[in-house]
């Protein structure tokens, strides 16, 4: 008989801990800021987290494959500008312009996919390149100055009004969240992403379509970045080349905070959603608690590092304790 | 007789609830080779780790040179002259041999003056002692695996080791390299060093060991002089039961040719002009030295490195697998040599590993069906006798033999026509090995065509209906099953002289 290796089960799942953090945050800010807990503010929270939430949702399968997509923030800016251009200069109505923008977002994701899956270049370098490229294109199109405004109110309904009692974009966000959750947790696609993240060679040896798989996650990421761009434009009522600056890092922060391993393989979409919630509540709550904006960045960093330490700390501790077993009796 | 070099009394050690050692006695004398035997999980590794100071025992005593040594830590173990040579040498590939030796052996501050001539002289002397006339300036990355092992041994000698532990040193070596290593071990013995030798290859024990200690389930089932022991006795000690028929016989004669390979090759893989037929229900063994092109041939058939010459005909149809995915769809299955990197995905649960190559068949439409997946895993756990903590235990938590069964299960789930097995029992304990042999024979009995690559000569001879021998990238000889080992070896070496040995 071989002793079955004992796999130490964590006492609490990462997602459970994070849920407690989110609830705690909520209670804290509720006590600190009188307006924080109002329905109106909750809707505000939803509106403000939808775009980064969408990027984080799309980032989850990317990171599960062991990759990264740094270009999504820039692509959001490019797509916002393209959307404005299609509507104002090409004369498309907003719905058609949005449709075209999604296709363009998919194409931009396809560029990442071709370089990463086709030419086998490292995702970090490829998307670092397209990060600059997409932003540069956005600025070239607007010559750094052009801003698209005066969208029809029917379009602004998407970003500023309510439908069936909730902010309109919350419905879209929920639909994408459910779709990505199903994709990651209930389909062979999600399983193959994980296999690839754990062991890229192992996935190839199992006959999985590793290249197609990889290409698909980056195309999906580009498409969802375009969707986020449309929602962003509808929320602010304007499209500018600097839209979404820094969003890629916030999205990655949310994903990692949600327990997805940056090395690939391990992670969940509900974890990502909790990560998004934790960040959004922190930022919004601090404003209501009348704290300077800088505190938000500081606390976000602290929260992320704490979450990472909470993930590995107990394991290290247990290992150290195991090593320090009492010496044998003589 | 003087006090033994090393004496262990009533050693115990538990991990969590699992008792790895239950009071083991062991002693090592100066100038002897003491083989340590046992199935995977019998406690060999734990014992070694206690002696090298990596683990602390829960109870028992350790005596070195007749003096109680207390619980060892790695530094104390080294000071007492204990060294361990692992299967995979742990050298720095970018440094020269002399630098690697100096790193372990030289003392002094980081700003001391380096005496390069002395460094090289010392390295040359140590290498000569292990019979390896290598240039100490060569980088370790350019050395073969056995040469690296010799550098490790030289290092142990330089550190004044009198107790040398060798953990499966020959697992990845060819027959000739193995013979050379045995020479070095005998030399160490002659110099008065005590050697603890761990191996799964029984023939090595008879060739090398003075005494044998067999561990089973964390207990020593006895220490015997190697002379006078027979192979069946040893196997019985290890597994606690008689293994009557080491290799299962063929039940049916092979059927029609499933696979016809003609003139197959790939220039940059060093494979050229390979031709053979593989029949339904047949096990075709592939013997040869490491580097003869056997794994490369399997990789061509499986589409990992597509062929650039020749044809593959599967059931009368010419096929050209250009990726593993295409090969799988055609009906090829490949259990690769490197189980931990390629064969299974260690972080995925057993069930997910088992279904990984059959997604399209098991999950039509791409939706996972957890119930079907669980049933698949449970069927394989039962049919293949996989010992595990349930269908959702991570593959990495299983022993080597059970991981290999999971790798096999993954391919059986695809319903393949041709099964390519690359070193299927490497690093697998003897009980699991016999089970895997029975499984392979059973699969052939069901009509599967099996190509069995193995460097284990008794295995490839015992299992195969025909034996193909590869040398220099091509298939040179086809021998009938049960051919004399000498004949297979001679063909692999391409020399008649070596066979006479």
Interface residues (C-beta under 8 A of the other chain):
Chain A: X1 X2 X3 X4 X5 X6 X7 X186 X187 X188 X189 X191 X192 X194 X195 X198 X199 X201 X202 X203 X204 X205 X206 X207 X208 X209 X265 X266 X323 X325 X327 X328 X329 X330
Chain B: X12 X15 X16 X17 X18 X19 X20 X39 X40 X41 X42 X56 X57 X58 X59 X60 X61 X68 X70 X71 X217 X218 X304 X323 X324 X325 X327 X328 X329 X334 X336 X341 X342 X343 X344 X345 X346 X347 X348 X352 X356 X357 X359 X360 X363 X366 X367 X368 X387 X388 X389 X393 X394 X397 X399 X410
